[in-house]
Amino acid sequence: MKREYRKNRKYKKDKNPGRWKKVLLITGLIILLLIVSGWFALERITLVEPEWPAVPDIDPFPERPSPDDPPFHREPFAPTFEERREAYINWAAEYSAEGLDGEIILLEAGKETVDDELLQESIERLDKRVDNSDFTMNRLVRIYYKYKDRLSKEQKEELKRAFLDFRYWLDEPDPTDSDAQLFTENHQIATRSNEYLAGQLFPDETFTNVDRDGNWRKERAREAIENWIDLRSRTGLAEWNSITYYRFNLGALLNIIDFAEDEELVKKATMMTDLLLFDMVVDSYYGNWTTSHGRVSPEMVQSAANDLMINTQALLWGLGRFERTHICTTALATSENYDPPPVFFEIAHHHPEEITNLERHSFNVTEEDARRYGLDFESPESMKVWLSKGVFLEPQLLDLTFKVADEWNLWSIAGDEPLLIGLARIGKWIDDITNIGILTWGIENMGIEYKGAALTEVNKITYRTPDYSLANAQSFRPGEQGYQQLIWRATLAPYAQVFVNNPGRMSDGRPGYWHGNGRLPRSAQHRNLLICLYDIDRHKGFLEPNHFAFTHAYFPRWAFDRVKEVEADEGGGWVFGEKDDGYVALYSHQPYRWREEGPDAGQEIIALGHQNVWICQMGRKKDDGSFDEFIKSVTNAPLQVDSLDVEFEAPGVGTASFGWDDPLVVDGEEIPLEDYPRWDNPYANVDFDSEQFTISHAGEELHLDFANNERTIR
């Protein structure tokens, strides 16, 4: 049979045996050509060339000062906290009584009823569980506890219903498919404070979203609050020195201080409030919080007039001036249980010839740090901490991120973008099968914006004299995407402020035009000298909506007494500003131009290029002579720039060298840029991860012992 088959089968000899080889070769060449063409097309599509930016779509900030503006106080306008409290309530009741904060002030001033329309609008926010509704509830909790006798029966019932129905954490049902983002550091303490105090109000009532009673809510929230305080007291805040969000942290803690019946919890909240206020006072310049910030809004960094925490500082120590009301100042002004430690007042009014504060916050996503702080990369309980640091896209956490994203419906973090979510799921599926790390590669290379939200360890420095302040986050995640971080800032007066960033948008998004960075710099500071290096990717991530090959400086000419420019041989140059007895010198190695149109006309310096070296040196009349003498000494100082390697013989500082891969060295001594203590300044020397704090000055002292829950004022 076999033989018959072979016999009948017809074989044709291939007269061209190389044909198939040619076909395969041509096919391979076509595929290679397509791959190469696709690669070049992608390179072309994602390539970002330096070009002069259009006028941004942003609100004009800051508002220019007018002769009728109230002054910024450099001396206390009233000697005691009680007098300043009374002054604030009177001022706010007359000039800034808007929203719930204004309503609280009016109630404190004697108003007998609660505005029903405002109350119903606020309750509606809770019912819809819109983003920031937990902040709204912080204010409603204060109204319910402190002014309950001024609420009508119907208003009490409506507030009670809203409190019982509210969603207090991510693992709870979400019947309204809300957009409330409860996972960040400030939202966690805000919503847990609400949960505890609502549970305390209605211990035996059923909270409908979880079908559990108030006692269960209170106990669960208490543990979460204690954990939040324990970690942040030892390691600082991931959202370090945030003008935008410290006020919400403080508002939530002050509610606990005023209304919680648990004395131990009240003591812990009081001590944490102390630490947050010390964070602020030690890094402020006459009431203006002029340090580096982990998260900030654009309008808050261009002048003291928009620094909302200056309102708080005016109340606490009489510096700066009153601005619009907000939750922190309202809570402080109406608090019956929190008295600011006297030592903070003494520190606020201490203006020595020079002072340096070294400071450290947060920690990294490593096995060592995870073990040290009782965390892991597998449990949802640990994920609460990792989420608060914005590090959910770190490789070690991706499995856990996917797990809780499904369980807690956290895909809204991605903006419910089907493409992004779909790509993430496909990448995860491929990695689960092959373990090739395609998801990590995609996150690192495709420009996922939330990568920039990571707030890991930061080492900060603030250097002050009576005539200026200079502050920096030392070499924080250089070259990576940013989000809302303000890396460095120079301050001479309320409106005379200078800083540099690489915009992330031509608008006020995150990162925006003036806050955050598309790509973070590598910057280093020693005393009054700062060197800031930018090395911006030539290509944007495929999913990255914006990427710009320029850096720019905020330098408001109108805010200075004099501004003078000196060109450099290489094409860049120096811009000098004088305000009162303080000076600033800002150098750009790339050629620069002033913006002369749009909202930033006369206050924006733009330098094109993927790379640039910026240098900022501060000076003052007492140390450097006249403004002209300062200009002469800086411009005559030898300066060499080779790509991103810098050597500068900084007047009064020494010969400083710095590079993208090299340390900061001054006169042959390497200046540490990491492993700072929790605080190192004339008022407090505290190791990182300590539970003991002693803050002292001018005969006043505050001692905090978190291990034994003891607060001592001497």
C-alpha positions in Angstrom: 0.0 0.0 0.0 2.8 2.2 0.9 4.7 1.4 -2.2 1.5 2.0 -4.3 1.1 5.4 -2.8 4.6 6.4 -3.6 4.3 5.1 -7.1 1.1 7.0 -7.8 2.3 10.2 -6.2 3.7 12.8 -8.5 6.8 14.6 -7.5 7.8 17.8 -9.2 11.3 18.9 -8.9 11.7 22.5 -7.7 13.5 24.2 -10.5 14.3 27.2 -8.2 15.3 25.9 -4.8 16.4 29.5 -3.6 13.0 31.0 -4.2 11.7 30.3 -0.7 14.8 31.6 0.9 14.3 34.8 -1.1 10.6 35.0 0.0 11.6 34.5 3.6 14.4 37.1 3.3 12.1 39.6 1.7 9.4 39.0 4.3 12.0 39.4 7.1 13.2 42.6 5.5 9.7 44.0 5.3 9.0 43.1 8.9 12.3 44.7 9.9 11.5 47.8 7.8 8.1 48.1 9.5 9.6 47.7 12.9 12.3 50.3 12.1 9.7 52.6 10.5 7.4 52.2 13.5 10.3 52.9 15.8 11.3 56.1 13.9 7.7 57.2 13.7 7.3 56.7 17.5 10.6 58.6 18.0 9.3 61.4 15.8 5.9 61.5 17.5 7.3 61.6 21.0 10.3 63.9 20.3 10.0 67.2 22.1 12.0 70.1 20.7 12.8 73.2 22.6 10.4 76.0 21.5 9.1 79.2 22.8 5.9 78.5 24.8 2.6 80.0 23.9 0.9 82.2 26.5 -0.4 79.7 29.2 -4.0 79.3 30.1 -3.7 80.2 33.7 -5.2 82.7 36.1 -3.0 85.8 36.7 -1.2 85.4 40.1 -0.4 87.0 42.3 -2.7 90.0 42.4 -0.4 93.0 42.4 -0.3 94.9 45.7 -2.1 98.2 46.1 -1.6 101.1 48.5 -4.8 100.2 50.4 -3.7 96.6 51.2 -3.2 95.9 54.9 0.4 95.5 55.9 2.4 92.3 56.4 3.4 92.5 60.1 7.0 91.7 61.0 6.2 92.4 64.7 3.2 91.0 66.6 0.2 93.2 66.1 -1.3 92.0 69.4 0.7 90.5 72.3 -1.5 87.6 73.4 -3.1 84.7 71.5 -6.5 85.6 73.0 -6.3 89.1 71.7 -5.2 87.9 68.2 -8.0 85.3 68.3 -10.6 88.1 69.1 -9.1 90.2 66.3 -9.3 87.4 63.8 -12.9 86.6 64.6 -13.9 90.2 64.3 -12.0 90.6 61.0 -13.3 87.4 59.5 -16.9 88.1 60.5 -16.7 91.4 58.6 -14.4 90.6 55.6 -14.2 86.9 55.0 -17.4 85.2 56.2 -17.9 82.8 53.2 -18.8 79.2 53.1 -18.9 76.9 56.1 -15.7 78.4 57.6 -17.3 81.8 57.5 -20.5 80.4 59.0 -18.4 78.9 61.9 -16.8 82.3 62.5 -20.2 84.0 62.5 -21.6 81.5 64.9 -18.6 82.1 67.2 -19.2 85.8 66.9 -22.8 85.3 68.1 -25.0 84.4 65.2 -28.0 82.5 66.5 -29.0 80.3 63.6 -27.2 78.2 60.9 -27.8 79.2 57.3 -30.1 76.6 56.0 -29.3 77.0 52.3 -25.6 76.6 53.0 -26.2 73.7 55.2 -28.3 71.8 52.6 -25.7 72.5 49.9 -23.1 71.0 52.2 -25.2 68.0 53.1 -25.8 67.4 49.4 -22.0 67.2 48.9 -21.9 64.5 51.5 -24.8 62.6 50.0 -23.1 62.6 46.6 -19.7 61.8 48.2 -18.0 64.2 45.9 -14.2 64.7 46.1 -13.3 66.7 49.2 -16.7 66.0 50.8 -14.7 64.7 53.8 -13.3 68.2 54.2 -16.9 69.5 54.1 -17.8 67.1 56.8 -14.9 68.2 59.0 -16.6 71.6 59.1 -20.1 70.1 59.6 -18.8 68.0 62.5 -17.5 71.2 64.2 -20.8 72.9 63.7 -22.8 69.9 65.1 -20.6 69.5 68.2 -20.0 73.2 69.0 -23.2 74.9 67.9 -25.7 72.2 68.2 -28.1 74.4 70.1 -28.3 76.8 67.1 -29.4 74.0 64.7 -33.1 73.5 64.1 -34.6 70.1 64.8 -34.8 69.5 61.0 -31.2 70.5 60.5 -30.0 68.1 63.2 -32.0 65.3 61.7 -30.5 66.0 58.2 -27.0 66.1 59.6 -27.5 62.9 61.5 -28.8 61.1 58.4 -25.9 62.4 56.3 -23.4 61.2 58.9 -25.0 57.8 59.2 -25.1 57.3 55.4 -21.5 58.6 54.6 -18.8 56.4 53.1 -15.8 56.7 55.5 -13.2 54.4 53.8 -12.3 52.9 50.5 -13.2 49.3 51.4 -16.8 50.3 52.0 -19.6 50.0 49.4 -19.8 53.0 47.0 -23.4 53.2 46.0 -23.1 56.6 44.3 -19.9 55.6 42.4 -18.3 58.7 44.0 -15.2 60.4 42.8 -14.0 61.0 46.4 -10.2 60.3 46.7 -9.8 59.2 50.3 -6.4 57.5 49.9 -4.0 60.5 50.2 -2.3 61.4 53.5 -4.5 64.4 54.2 -7.8 62.7 53.3 -7.0 59.7 55.5 -6.8 61.7 58.7 -9.7 63.9 57.6 -12.1 61.0 57.0 -11.0 59.0 60.0 -11.5 62.1 62.3 -15.0 62.3 60.8 -15.7 58.6 61.3 -14.6 58.6 64.9 -16.6 61.7 65.9 -19.7 60.5 64.0 -19.4 57.2 65.8 -19.1 58.9 69.1 -22.2 61.0 68.4 -24.3 58.0 67.5 -22.8 55.0 69.2 -25.9 52.8 69.0 -27.2 53.9 65.6 -26.7 51.9 62.4 -24.4 53.4 59.9 -26.2 52.4 56.7 -23.2 52.1 54.3 -21.8 49.2 56.3 -24.7 48.1 58.5 -22.6 48.5 61.7 -23.2 50.7 64.7 -21.4 53.8 65.8 -19.3 52.0 68.4 -17.8 49.9 65.6 -17.1 53.0 63.6 -15.4 54.7 66.5 -13.1 51.8 67.4 -12.1 51.3 63.8 -11.4 55.0 63.3 -9.5 55.2 66.6 -7.0 52.6 65.5 -6.5 54.2 62.1 -6.0 57.7 63.7 -3.4 56.3 66.2 -1.6 54.5 63.4 -1.6 57.7 61.3 -0.2 59.8 64.2 2.3 57.2 65.2 4.0 56.9 61.8 3.9 60.6 60.9 5.3 61.7 64.3 8.3 59.5 63.7 8.9 60.0 60.0 7.3 63.3 59.1 4.7 63.7 56.4 5.0 62.4 52.8 3.2 65.6 51.7 6.0 67.6 53.4 5.3 71.2 54.4 2.2 71.4 52.2 0.6 74.8 52.4 -2.4 73.3 50.6 -2.9 70.2 52.8 -1.4 70.8 56.3 -4.5 73.0 57.0 -6.8 70.0 56.4 -4.6 67.8 58.6 -4.7 70.4 61.3 -8.5 70.9 61.0 -9.1 67.2 61.4 -6.8 66.9 64.4 -8.3 70.0 66.1 -11.7 68.4 65.8 -10.4 65.4 67.7 -8.8 67.7 70.3 -12.0 69.6 70.8 -14.6 66.9 70.7 -13.2 63.4 71.3 -14.0 62.0 74.8 -11.0 59.7 74.8 -8.3 61.6 76.7 -5.4 59.5 75.4 -6.5 60.1 71.8 -6.9 63.8 72.5 -3.3 63.9 73.9 -1.9 62.2 70.8 -3.8 64.6 68.4 -2.5 67.5 70.5 1.1 66.5 70.2 0.8 65.8 66.5 -0.7 69.3 66.1 2.4 70.6 67.9 4.7 68.9 65.5 2.8 70.2 62.4 2.9 73.7 63.7 6.7 73.4 64.5 7.1 72.2 60.9 5.7 75.5 59.9 7.2 78.0 62.3 10.8 76.7 61.9 10.7 77.2 58.1 8.9 80.5 57.9 10.1 84.0 57.1 8.1 86.6 59.0 5.0 84.4 58.8 5.4 83.3 55.2 6.0 79.6 54.9 8.9 79.9 52.4 10.3 76.4 52.4 10.2 73.6 49.9 6.8 71.9 49.7 5.8 68.3 48.8 2.3 69.3 47.5 1.3 72.8 46.7 -1.2 74.8 44.6 0.1 77.2 42.1 -1.3 80.4 43.5 0.2 79.7 47.0 3.9 79.9 46.0 4.1 83.2 44.2 3.5 85.5 47.1 2.7 85.6 50.8 -0.7 87.1 50.0 -1.7 83.7 48.6 0.0 81.6 51.3 -3.2 80.5 53.1 -1.1 79.4 56.1 0.0 83.0 56.7 -3.5 83.5 58.0 -2.8 80.8 60.6 0.5 82.4 61.5 -1.1 85.8 61.9 -3.5 84.3 64.4 -0.8 82.2 66.2 2.0 84.7 66.5 0.9 87.9 65.0 3.1 87.8 61.8 2.0 88.4 58.3 -1.6 89.3 57.9 -5.1 87.9 57.9 -6.2 86.4 54.5 -9.3 84.5 53.7 -10.7 82.0 56.2 -10.0 78.3 56.0 -10.5 75.2 58.0 -7.3 75.3 60.1 -7.5 79.0 61.2 -11.2 78.6 61.8 -10.7 75.6 64.0 -7.8 77.2 65.9 -9.9 80.4 66.5 -12.8 78.5 67.8 -10.9 75.8 69.7 -11.5 75.6 73.4 -8.9 72.8 74.1 -5.8 73.7 72.1 -3.4 76.3 73.3 -0.2 76.8 71.1 3.0 76.3 73.1 4.7 79.6 74.0 8.0 78.4 72.6 6.5 78.6 69.1 5.8 82.3 69.6 9.4 82.8 70.7 10.8 80.9 67.6 8.5 82.8 65.2 10.0 86.1 66.5 13.6 84.9 66.5 15.5 86.4 63.6 19.2 85.7 64.1 22.0 86.7 61.7 21.7 83.3 60.1 20.0 80.0 60.9 20.0 76.6 59.1 17.3 74.0 59.5 17.9 70.5 58.2 14.8 68.3 58.1 13.7 64.9 56.8 10.4 63.5 55.9 9.0 60.1 54.7 10.9 57.0 53.6 11.5 54.8 50.6 9.8 51.8 49.1 12.4 49.2 50.1 12.3 46.0 52.1 14.4 47.6 54.8 12.2 50.6 55.3 9.1 48.4 55.0 10.3 46.1 57.9 11.4 49.1 59.9 7.9 50.6 59.9 6.0 47.4 60.2 4.9 47.3 56.5 4.9 44.8 53.7 4.1 44.6 50.0 1.2 42.2 50.2 -1.4 43.4 52.7 -4.2 45.9 52.2 -3.4 47.3 55.6 0.1 48.2 54.5 -1.4 49.6 51.2 -3.0 52.4 53.2 0.4 53.8 54.0 1.8 53.2 50.5 -1.2 54.9 49.0 -0.7 57.9 51.3 2.8 58.3 49.8 1.6 58.0 46.2 3.9 55.1 45.5 1.4 52.6 44.2 3.2 52.3 40.8 6.5 51.2 42.3 7.5 47.7 41.0 7.3 46.0 44.5 3.7 47.1 44.9 2.1 46.4 41.6 0.5 43.1 42.6 -0.9 44.7 45.7 -2.0 47.8 43.7 -4.0 45.7 41.3 -5.5 43.7 44.2 -6.8 46.8 46.1 -7.7 48.6 42.9 -10.2 45.8 42.2 -11.4 45.4 45.8 -11.7 49.1 46.6 -12.6 50.3 43.1 -9.5 52.5 42.9 -9.4 52.5 39.1 -10.8 56.0 39.4 -7.2 57.1 40.2 -6.6 56.6 36.5 -9.5 58.9 35.7 -11.5 55.9 34.5 -9.5 56.0 31.2 -10.5 52.8 29.4 -7.2 52.8 27.3 -5.0 53.2 30.4 -6.9 50.7 32.4 -7.0 48.2 29.5 -3.2 48.5 28.9 -2.5 48.0 32.6 -4.6 44.8 32.7 -3.0 43.5 29.5 0.5 44.2 30.9 -0.4 42.6 34.2 -1.7 39.5 32.4 1.4 39.2 30.3 3.6 39.6 33.4 1.7 37.0 35.3 2.4 34.5 32.4 5.9 35.5 31.4 7.3 37.5 34.3 9.2 39.7 31.9 8.3 43.0 33.6 6.4 44.6 30.7 4.1 46.5 33.1 7.0 48.0 35.0 8.7 48.9 31.7 5.5 50.6 30.5 5.1 52.6 33.7 8.7 53.8 33.5 8.7 54.6 29.8 5.2 55.5 28.7 4.7 58.6 30.9 2.1 57.5 33.4 1.5 60.8 35.2 0.8 59.4 38.6 4.4 58.2 38.7 5.2 61.8 39.6 3.0 61.7 42.7 5.5 59.5 44.6 6.5 61.2 47.8 9.4 59.2 49.2 12.2 60.3 51.4 13.1 63.9 51.2 15.9 65.8 52.9 15.3 69.5 53.2 17.3 72.6 54.1 16.1 76.1 54.9 18.6 78.9 55.4 17.5 82.2 56.8 18.8 85.6 57.7 16.8 88.7 58.7 16.8 89.8 55.0 16.1 86.6 53.0 15.3 82.9 53.0 16.5 80.1 50.7 15.1 76.5 50.9 15.5 73.3 48.9 14.6 69.6 48.8 18.1 68.2 48.3 18.4 66.0 45.1 14.8 64.8 45.3 14.1 62.1 42.7 16.2 63.9 40.0 15.1 63.3 36.4 11.8 61.7 37.4 8.3 63.0 36.7 7.0 65.5 39.2 3.5 66.3 40.4 2.9 69.1 42.9 6.3 69.5 44.5 7.9 72.9 44.8 11.6 72.0 45.0 13.2 75.3 46.0 12.4 78.9 46.6 14.1 82.1 47.5 12.2 84.8 49.4 13.1 88.4 50.2 9.7 89.9 50.9 6.0 89.0 50.7 5.9 89.4 46.9 9.6 89.2 46.1 9.9 85.4 45.6 12.0 83.4 43.1 11.9 79.8 42.0 12.4 77.6 38.9 10.5 74.7 37.4 10.0 72.7 34.2 6.2 73.0 33.5 4.1 69.9 33.2 1.2 71.7 31.5 0.3 75.0 29.9 -2.4 75.3 32.6 -3.0 74.8 36.3 -3.2 71.0 36.3 -0.9 68.7 38.2 1.9 69.2 37.4 1.0 72.6 36.2 2.7 75.6 34.7 4.0 77.0 37.9 3.8 74.2 40.4 5.3 70.7 40.1 7.7 69.7 37.4 7.4 67.7 34.2 10.8 66.4 35.1 12.3 67.0 38.5 15.8 68.7 38.8 18.8 67.7 40.7 19.3 70.6 43.1 21.6 71.1 46.1 22.0 73.9 48.6 24.7 75.0 51.0 23.9 78.0 53.2 23.0 80.8 50.8 24.0 79.1 47.6 21.9 76.7 45.5 22.7 74.9 42.2 19.8 73.4 40.2 20.4 71.1 37.3 17.8 70.0 34.7 18.2 67.1 32.4 14.9 66.8 30.6 14.0 63.7 28.5 14.1 64.4 24.8 11.0 62.3 24.3 7.8 62.3 26.1 6.1 59.1 27.3 3.7 57.7 24.7 0.8 58.3 27.1 2.2 61.5 28.5 -0.1 64.4 27.4 2.5 67.2 27.8 6.2 67.5 27.9 8.3 70.7 27.5 11.9 71.3 26.7 12.3 74.5 28.6 12.6 75.7 32.2 11.5 79.0 33.5 12.0 81.1 36.6 9.4 83.1 38.5 11.1 86.4 39.1 8.6 89.4 39.5 10.5 92.5 38.4 7.7 94.6 39.8 8.2 93.2 43.4 11.9 94.3 43.6 13.4 97.8 44.3 15.9 97.2 41.5 16.6 94.5 38.9 19.8 94.3 36.9 21.0 91.8 34.3 24.5 90.9 33.4 25.2 88.7 30.3 27.6 85.8 30.5 30.1 84.8 27.8 28.4 81.5 27.1 25.1 83.1 26.2 23.2 82.9 29.4 23.6 85.4 32.3 22.7 86.7 35.7 19.5 88.4 36.9 19.9 90.4 40.1 17.2 91.6 42.4 17.3 94.0 45.4 14.6 94.2 47.9 15.1 96.3 51.0 18.5 95.0 52.4 18.4 91.6 50.7 19.7 90.5 47.3 19.2 87.6 45.0 21.3 86.5 42.1 19.9 84.1 39.6 22.0 82.5 36.8 20.8 80.6 33.7 23.5 78.9 31.6 21.2 78.7 28.6 20.2 82.0 27.0 17.0 83.3 28.4 14.2 85.8 27.6 11.6 87.6 29.6 7.9 87.0 29.0 6.4 90.3 28.0 2.8 89.2 27.3 0.1 87.4 29.1 -0.5 86.9 32.8 3.2 86.5 33.5 4.5 89.5 31.7 7.5 90.9 33.6 7.7 88.0 36.1 8.7 85.0 34.0 12.2 84.2 32.6 12.2 81.4 30.0 15.3 79.4 29.0 14.9 76.8 26.2 16.8 73.5 26.2 16.6 70.0 27.5 19.5 70.8 29.9 20.2 73.8 31.9 22.1 74.9 34.9 20.5 77.4 37.2 22.3 79.0 40.2 20.8 81.1 42.9 22.9 83.0 45.4 21.5 85.2 48.1 23.1 88.2 49.7 22.4 91.1 52.1 23.7 94.5 52.7 25.2 93.7 56.1 27.4 90.8 54.6 27.9 91.8 51.0 28.0 95.6 50.9 25.9 97.6 48.5 23.8 96.0 45.7 26.3 97.0 43.1 29.1 95.5 45.2 27.2 92.3 45.4 26.6 92.2 41.7 30.3 92.8 41.0 31.5 90.1 43.4 29.1 87.5 41.9 29.8 88.3 38.3 33.5 88.4 38.8 33.6 85.1 40.6 35.0 82.3 38.4 32.3 80.0 37.0 32.8 77.0 34.8 29.9 74.9 33.3 30.5 71.8 31.3 27.2 70.2 30.4 25.8 69.6 33.8 29.1 69.8 35.7 29.5 73.1 37.6 32.3 74.8 39.5 31.6 78.2 41.0 33.8 80.2 43.4 30.7 81.6 45.2 31.5 84.8 47.2 31.3 84.2 50.9 30.7 80.5 50.5 33.7 79.0 48.8 34.5 77.0 45.7 31.5 74.8 45.1 31.3 71.9 42.6 28.2 69.9 41.6 27.1 67.6 38.8 24.3 65.3 37.8 26.2 62.3 39.1 28.6 64.1 41.4 28.2 65.3 45.0 28.0 68.9 46.2 31.5 69.8 47.4 32.4 73.1 49.0 36.1 73.9 49.6 36.9 70.3 49.3 34.3 69.1 51.8 31.4 67.0 50.6 28.0 68.4 51.7 25.6 65.6 52.7 22.4 65.6 50.7 20.7 62.7 52.5 20.2 60.9 55.8 19.3 64.1 57.6 17.8 63.8 61.1 14.1 64.5 61.7 15.2 68.1 62.7 18.5 69.7 63.2 18.3 73.4 64.1 18.9 75.7 67.1 15.6 74.8 68.6 15.4 71.0 68.2 17.8 68.2 67.4 15.8 65.1 66.9 16.8 61.8 65.3 14.7 60.4 62.5 12.2 57.8 63.7 12.3 59.2 67.2 9.4 59.2 69.6 10.9 61.9 71.8 10.9 65.7 70.9 12.3 68.6 72.9 11.8 72.0 71.4 13.2 75.0 73.3 14.1 78.6 72.9 14.3 81.8 75.0 13.5 80.0 78.3 10.4 78.2 76.9 10.3 74.5 76.3 8.0 71.9 74.9 8.7 68.2 75.5 6.7 65.5 73.6 6.9 61.8 74.5 4.9 59.8 72.1 6.0 56.5 73.6 4.3 57.4 76.9 1.8 59.9 75.6 3.1 62.8 77.6 3.1 66.5 76.7 5.1 68.9 79.0 5.3 72.6 78.6 7.9 74.3 80.7 
